[in-house]
Amino acid sequence: MVYKIMKKWGLPGIIITTPVLLSIPLGAFLANKYYRKHTLLIPYMMASIIGWGLVISVIIKWF
């Protein structure tokens, strides 16, 4: 599954799926291993984690 995400979507796929499908440590490890030179890696990962946290919180509050 991780290989398919990386081949099809690349860095955006890892960033988007890290908090939901992958664990945060695994996503951070993969992103660091394959995209170490990317300068905005940490801000993108933080934004993804915060964004998914907000989405899940809103869904839980509604139901």
C-alpha positions in Angstrom: 0.0 0.0 0.0 2.8 2.4 0.9 4.6 1.7 -2.3 1.5 2.3 -4.4 0.9 5.7 -2.7 4.5 6.7 -3.2 4.6 5.7 -6.9 1.2 7.2 -7.8 1.1 10.4 -5.7 4.7 11.0 -4.5 5.3 13.5 -1.6 1.7 14.9 -1.6 0.4 11.3 -1.2 2.6 10.7 1.8 1.7 14.0 3.4 -2.1 13.6 2.9 -2.3 9.9 4.0 0.2 10.1 7.0 -2.2 11.0 9.8 -5.1 8.8 8.5 -3.8 5.7 6.8 -0.1 5.6 7.9 1.1 6.3 11.4 2.8 9.7 11.9 6.2 8.2 12.7 6.1 5.9 9.6 5.0 8.8 7.4 7.7 11.1 8.8 10.3 8.3 8.3 9.3 7.7 4.6 9.1 11.4 3.8 12.5 12.0 5.4 14.1 9.0 3.6 12.8 9.8 0.1 12.3 13.6 0.1 15.0 14.8 2.4 16.0 17.7 0.1 12.5 19.1 0.0 12.7 22.4 1.9 9.0 22.6 2.9 8.6 19.0 4.1 8.2 19.8 7.8 5.6 22.6 7.3 3.6 20.4 4.9 3.6 17.5 7.4 2.5 19.8 10.2 -0.3 21.4 8.1 -1.5 17.9 7.2 -1.6 16.7 10.8 -3.4 19.8 12.0 -5.8 19.7 9.1 -6.7 16.1 9.6 -7.1 16.8 13.3 -9.6 19.5 12.6 -11.5 17.5 10.1 -11.8 14.5 12.4 -12.8 16.8 15.3 -15.5 18.4 13.3 -16.9 15.0 12.2 -16.9 13.7 15.7 -18.6 16.8 17.0 -21.4 16.5 14.4 -22.1 12.9 15.2 
